Amino acid sequence: FGMCSADRQVLSSGEYVGFGASELISYGLSAALFDAAVIACEGAGTVIAPTPGLVQGIGGRMSGLVRTTPIPGVIASIELNGGIVPFRDTAALDQPEGVGVAFASGYSRVAVTVALPADAREIREAFPPAFIIAVHTTGITPAEASEFADTCDIVTACASRAVREVAAPRALLQAGSSIPVFAMTGRAKDLILDKIKETGGQFLVTGAKLPYSGDSAPDPLV
């Protein structure tokens, strides 16, 4: 896919996991629940993506990004496909500022991925309508998991013990069992259920105390 190079492929139409952050955002864009997503891409930093293909091409193939530097070819490809790169000179990862740029650019139904509880809090306070998804949660503390539960619409479990112990019992819905995502708000629950309705295949729906753990959950949890 040209990862970390000027040949980076930034578009994709396929799903990699059923309930990943990029898959849920891509569905939300296709269903007009969102009109833009603030995500992260190596070589570009924070990116505002208005299409499902751009979200999936960037986010479906890459996770766990903590720092990057500008790659002009990547930035050009993103912009050619309708994306906005707010920090072209530095490729900074600044999700709160990216959300601000998205709203200032005329978008009004903005989804955003965050890896830091402080970012989630800042976005929720400054931009209450934003749909916030906590990602890359492995290793966070119980206090950080609680902060995510307070501020985010969806919290991804990754291999986090704290998310499962602190956030999951407060969730309205769990999607997936081995590496689940937790819907913390009614609109997040609706998003996941709507995606299920539009997805082929079979699903098990049952009432249960959360979290529900599958046989292939990460071990150890961190």
Buried (B, 14 or more C-beta within 10 A) or exposed (E): EBEBEEEBEBBBEEBEEBBBBBBBBBBBBBEEBBBBBBBBBBBBBBBBBBBBBBBBBBBBBBBEBEEBEBBEBBBBBBBEBEBBBBBBEEBBBBBBBBBBBBBEEEBEBBBBBBBBBEBBBBBBEEBEEBBBBBBBBBEBEBEBBBBBBBBBBBBBBBBBBBBBEBBBEBBBBBBBBEBBBBBBBEEBBBBBEBBBEEEEEEEEEEEEEBBEBEEEBBEEBE
